């Protein structure tokens, strides 16, 4: 399951109302409004059933339709996730390509309207559990509050796969600075395409490439100075035994990240720039652009295995933009 920094990769990295004229395989249509099936009756998970740390992975694991599951969240996710097929896919026929691109555009419309329940209704339980740590769709409004502006650059390369799923590749900008590129997998359920999985892809067309290896418990940067304004592609292999994230932030003058961890009242002074998460052995990708000159800090807030955030154990790296 993923951490809060990458909550709902699809939701965070698709924009409403973006149209890029192209052929059917490369179109990014703009849906006029969110069209979603009705959800079954339900309510949000009661707060008393949540773990103390309210993150998708830690606070809401194992909840479904406001009732505790008999299985652990990890077991449920393992059962729900399709086995890897090794199938790279084949180009979708025009009609199928238009359909899956339109499904992505429909999700965009839900996000642009702030329709978290519509987005949930267009996602599989597997996706919700993997990305949010809960398969209860009525929990999504809590997670999807206050998303920054989102702009889609492209939705293209529609593919069909041997397991029956359809994919499109998406490149987006979040908050004017974070660039994400990922493959979105859809399944057909009763004639409706539902988002089932997202897989991070390398960032393309960057001016600067930086490798930021995530270790236990440190970052290894291939370079710690980058030019202001330039598109930067970060490759983030996790070579540790624990999950890690790289959350890039700007801190208020004179305030260290450790002070903020110890005094939550300071959290509102943090400027979040972008972030990515990877399980052990996996690689995440993150693009940043339009960065202003100054000091930036990469930190890891994951607290596995003992509840102490990795940042408090020195998993911090400084990045200078000039």
C-alpha positions as CSV (number, residue, x, y, z in Angstrom):
1,X,0.0,0.0,0.0
2,X,1.1,3.5,-0.7
3,X,1.9,6.4,1.6
4,X,0.1,9.8,1.7
5,X,2.7,11.5,-0.5
6,X,1.4,9.4,-3.4
7,X,-2.3,9.2,-2.5
8,X,-4.2,8.3,-5.6
9,X,-1.6,8.8,-8.3
10,X,-4.2,9.0,-10.9
11,X,-6.2,11.5,-9.0
12,X,-3.2,13.7,-8.2
13,X,-1.9,13.7,-11.7
14,X,-4.9,14.1,-14.1
15,X,-6.3,17.5,-14.9
16,X,-9.8,18.5,-15.9
17,X,-10.7,20.2,-19.1
18,X,-7.4,19.6,-21.0
19,X,-7.7,18.8,-24.7
20,X,-4.8,18.0,-26.9
21,X,-5.9,17.5,-30.5
22,X,-4.4,14.4,-32.1
23,X,-5.3,11.1,-33.6
24,X,-7.5,8.7,-31.8
25,X,-4.6,6.9,-30.2
26,X,-3.2,10.2,-28.8
27,X,-6.3,12.2,-28.0
28,X,-6.9,13.8,-24.6
29,X,-10.6,14.5,-24.7
30,X,-12.3,16.6,-22.0
31,X,-15.4,15.1,-20.5
32,X,-18.1,17.7,-19.9
33,X,-19.1,16.3,-16.5
34,X,-18.5,13.3,-14.3
35,X,-20.6,10.3,-15.2
36,X,-20.4,7.5,-12.6
37,X,-22.4,4.5,-11.5
38,X,-24.2,4.6,-8.2
39,X,-22.4,3.3,-5.2
40,X,-24.0,0.7,-2.9
41,X,-25.3,2.2,0.4
42,X,-22.5,2.9,2.9
43,X,-20.8,5.4,5.2
44,X,-17.3,6.5,6.0
45,X,-15.2,4.3,8.3
46,X,-15.7,5.6,11.9
47,X,-12.7,7.4,13.2
48,X,-12.5,5.1,16.2
49,X,-11.8,2.2,13.9
50,X,-8.8,4.0,12.4
51,X,-5.3,3.6,13.6
52,X,-3.8,6.8,15.3
53,X,-1.7,7.8,12.3
54,X,-4.2,8.8,9.6
55,X,-2.4,7.9,6.4
56,X,-3.8,5.6,3.7
57,X,-1.3,2.8,4.5
58,X,-1.4,3.1,8.3
59,X,-4.7,4.6,9.4
60,X,-7.3,3.0,7.1
61,X,-5.9,-0.4,6.2
62,X,-8.4,-3.2,6.2
63,X,-11.7,-1.1,6.2
64,X,-14.5,-1.8,3.7
65,X,-17.9,-0.3,3.6
66,X,-17.5,1.0,7.2
67,X,-16.9,-2.5,8.6
68,X,-13.6,-4.2,9.5
69,X,-12.6,-6.9,7.1
70,X,-11.9,-10.3,8.2
71,X,-8.6,-10.3,6.3
72,X,-5.7,-7.9,6.7
73,X,-5.4,-5.2,4.1
74,X,-2.2,-6.8,2.7
75,X,-4.0,-10.2,2.3
76,X,-6.9,-8.5,0.6
77,X,-4.7,-6.5,-1.8
78,X,-2.8,-9.7,-2.7
79,X,-6.0,-11.4,-3.5
80,X,-7.4,-8.5,-5.5
81,X,-4.3,-7.8,-7.5
82,X,-4.1,-9.6,-10.9
83,X,-1.0,-11.8,-11.4
84,X,1.6,-10.1,-13.6
85,X,1.2,-11.3,-17.1
86,X,4.4,-10.0,-18.6
87,X,2.3,-8.7,-21.4
88,X,3.5,-5.4,-22.8
89,X,0.2,-5.0,-24.6
90,X,-0.7,-4.3,-28.2
91,X,-2.1,-1.1,-29.7
92,X,-5.8,-0.9,-29.1
93,X,-8.2,-0.6,-32.1
94,X,-9.4,2.9,-32.7
95,X,-12.8,2.3,-31.1
96,X,-11.3,0.7,-28.0
97,X,-8.6,3.4,-27.8
98,X,-11.3,6.1,-27.9
99,X,-13.2,4.3,-25.1
100,X,-10.3,4.0,-22.7
101,X,-9.2,7.5,-23.3
102,X,-12.7,8.7,-22.7
103,X,-12.8,6.7,-19.5
104,X,-9.7,8.6,-18.3
105,X,-11.3,11.9,-19.3
106,X,-14.4,11.0,-17.3
107,X,-12.2,10.4,-14.2
108,X,-10.7,13.8,-14.9
109,X,-14.1,15.4,-14.9
110,X,-14.9,13.7,-11.5
111,X,-11.7,15.2,-10.1
112,X,-12.3,18.7,-11.5
113,X,-15.7,18.7,-9.9
114,X,-14.4,17.5,-6.6
115,X,-16.6,14.4,-6.9
116,X,-14.6,11.9,-4.8
117,X,-17.5,9.5,-4.6
118,X,-17.8,9.5,-8.4
119,X,-14.1,8.8,-8.7
120,X,-14.5,6.0,-6.1
121,X,-17.4,4.5,-8.1
122,X,-15.1,4.5,-11.2
123,X,-12.3,2.6,-9.4
124,X,-12.0,-1.0,-8.4
125,X,-11.7,-2.1,-4.7
126,X,-8.2,-3.3,-5.6
127,X,-7.2,0.2,-6.7
128,X,-8.7,1.9,-3.7
129,X,-7.0,-0.5,-1.3
130,X,-3.6,-0.2,-3.0
131,X,-3.6,3.5,-3.3
132,X,-5.6,4.6,-0.2
133,X,-5.3,1.7,2.2
134,X,-9.1,1.3,2.3
135,X,-11.5,-0.3,-0.1
136,X,-14.4,1.7,1.4
137,X,-15.3,4.3,-1.3
138,X,-17.0,6.5,1.3
139,X,-13.6,7.2,2.8
140,X,-12.3,9.0,-0.3
141,X,-13.7,12.5,0.4
142,X,-11.4,12.6,3.4
143,X,-8.3,11.9,1.3
144,X,-9.2,14.0,-1.7
145,X,-9.7,17.3,0.1
146,X,-7.6,20.2,-0.9
147,X,-5.9,18.8,-4.0
148,X,-3.8,21.4,-5.8
149,X,-4.4,22.4,-9.4
150,X,-3.9,19.6,-11.9
151,X,-3.1,19.8,-15.6
152,X,-3.0,17.0,-18.0
153,X,-0.3,17.0,-20.7
154,X,-1.2,13.9,-22.5
155,X,-3.3,10.7,-22.3
156,X,-2.1,8.4,-25.1
157,X,-0.8,5.0,-26.2
158,X,-3.9,3.0,-25.6
159,X,-3.1,-0.7,-25.3
160,X,-4.9,-4.0,-24.8
161,X,-3.4,-6.7,-22.6
162,X,-3.7,-10.5,-22.4
163,X,-5.4,-10.3,-19.0
164,X,-8.3,-8.3,-20.5
165,X,-7.2,-4.9,-19.1
166,X,-6.8,-1.8,-21.1
167,X,-4.1,0.9,-20.5
168,X,-3.3,4.5,-21.4
169,X,-0.1,6.4,-20.6
170,X,-0.6,9.7,-18.8
171,X,1.7,12.7,-18.2
172,X,0.5,15.3,-15.8
173,X,1.6,18.4,-13.8
174,X,0.4,18.8,-10.2
175,X,0.5,22.3,-8.6
176,X,2.6,23.7,-11.4
177,X,5.7,21.9,-10.3
178,X,5.3,18.1,-10.0
179,X,5.4,16.1,-13.2
180,X,4.2,12.5,-13.1
181,X,4.1,9.9,-15.9
182,X,2.3,6.6,-15.3
183,X,0.4,3.8,-17.0
184,X,-3.3,3.6,-15.9
185,X,-4.9,0.1,-16.1
186,X,-8.7,-0.3,-16.6
187,X,-11.0,-3.3,-16.3
188,X,-14.4,-3.7,-17.8
189,X,-17.1,-4.4,-15.3
190,X,-20.6,-4.6,-16.6
191,X,-19.8,-2.3,-19.5
192,X,-18.0,0.4,-17.4
193,X,-14.3,0.8,-17.4
194,X,-12.9,1.1,-13.9
195,X,-9.4,2.2,-12.8
196,X,-7.6,-0.8,-11.4
197,X,-3.9,0.0,-11.1
198,X,-1.3,2.7,-11.8
199,X,2.3,2.0,-12.6
200,X,5.0,4.8,-12.5
201,X,6.9,5.4,-15.7
202,X,10.2,7.3,-16.3
203,X,9.8,11.1,-16.8
204,X,10.5,12.1,-20.4
205,X,11.9,15.2,-22.0
206,X,13.7,16.6,-19.0
207,X,16.7,18.9,-19.2
208,X,18.4,17.4,-16.1
209,X,18.4,13.7,-14.8
210,X,19.1,13.1,-11.2
211,X,19.3,9.7,-9.5
212,X,18.2,9.8,-5.9
213,X,18.8,6.4,-4.4
214,X,16.7,5.6,-1.3
215,X,18.6,3.6,1.3
216,X,18.1,2.6,5.0
217,X,18.1,5.4,6.1
218,X,19.6,8.0,3.7
219,X,19.3,9.5,0.3
220,X,22.1,9.2,-2.2
221,X,21.9,12.0,-4.8
222,X,23.9,11.9,-8.0
223,X,24.0,15.7,-7.8
224,X,22.6,18.1,-5.2
225,X,22.5,21.3,-7.3
226,X,20.1,21.8,-10.3
227,X,19.3,24.9,-12.4
228,X,16.2,27.0,-11.6
229,X,13.3,26.6,-14.0
230,X,14.6,23.5,-15.8
231,X,12.6,20.3,-16.1
232,X,14.2,17.8,-13.8
233,X,13.7,14.0,-13.9
234,X,14.4,12.1,-10.7
235,X,14.9,8.4,-10.7
236,X,14.3,7.0,-7.2
237,X,15.4,3.3,-6.8
238,X,14.6,1.9,-3.3
239,X,17.7,-0.2,-2.4
240,X,16.7,-0.6,1.3
241,X,14.7,-3.2,3.0
242,X,11.9,-0.8,4.0
243,X,9.4,1.3,2.0
244,X,10.6,4.8,1.4
245,X,9.4,8.1,0.0
246,X,11.0,11.2,-1.3
247,X,8.9,14.2,-0.3
248,X,10.5,17.4,-1.6
249,X,9.6,20.4,0.5
250,X,10.6,24.0,1.2
251,X,11.0,24.9,4.9
252,X,10.4,28.3,6.5
253,X,13.6,30.2,7.2
254,X,15.3,29.1,10.4
255,X,13.1,26.0,10.9
256,X,14.6,22.5,10.6
257,X,12.5,19.5,9.6
258,X,13.1,17.9,12.9
259,X,11.4,20.8,14.6
260,X,8.3,20.4,12.4
261,X,8.1,16.7,13.3
262,X,8.2,17.5,16.9
263,X,5.8,20.5,16.7
264,X,2.8,19.7,14.4
265,X,1.6,23.3,14.6
266,X,4.5,24.2,12.3
267,X,3.3,21.8,9.5
268,X,1.2,24.5,7.8
269,X,4.5,26.4,7.1
270,X,5.8,23.7,4.9
271,X,5.6,24.2,1.1
272,X,5.1,20.8,-0.5
273,X,6.8,20.6,-3.9
274,X,6.4,17.0,-5.0
275,X,7.0,13.4,-4.0
276,X,7.2,9.8,-4.9
277,X,7.1,6.4,-3.0
278,X,8.6,3.0,-3.7
279,X,8.5,-0.4,-2.0
280,X,11.8,-2.2,-1.4
281,X,13.4,-3.2,-4.8
282,X,11.1,-0.9,-6.8
283,X,11.9,2.3,-8.5
284,X,9.8,5.5,-8.5
285,X,10.0,8.4,-10.8
286,X,9.3,12.1,-10.2
287,X,9.6,15.2,-12.3
288,X,9.9,18.7,-11.0
289,X,9.9,22.0,-13.0
290,X,9.5,25.7,-12.6
291,X,11.6,25.6,-9.4
292,X,12.6,28.9,-8.0
293,X,16.1,29.4,-6.7
294,X,16.7,28.4,-3.1
295,X,17.1,25.5,-0.7
296,X,14.9,22.5,-0.9
297,X,14.8,19.4,1.3
298,X,14.0,15.8,0.5
299,X,12.7,13.8,3.4
300,X,11.1,10.4,4.1
301,X,8.2,10.3,6.5
302,X,7.6,6.5,6.3
303,X,7.7,5.0,9.8
304,X,8.1,1.3,9.1
305,X,9.0,-0.8,11.0
306,X,9.0,0.7,14.5
307,X,6.8,3.8,14.2
308,X,9.6,6.3,14.1
309,X,9.6,8.4,10.8
310,X,12.7,7.9,8.8
311,X,13.3,11.6,8.7
312,X,13.8,11.5,12.5
313,X,16.6,9.0,11.8
314,X,18.4,11.2,9.4
315,X,16.8,10.4,6.1
316,X,17.2,13.9,4.8
317,X,18.9,15.4,1.7
318,X,19.4,19.0,0.7
319,X,18.9,20.2,-2.9
320,X,20.0,23.6,-4.1
321,X,18.3,25.3,-7.0
322,X,20.3,28.1,-8.6
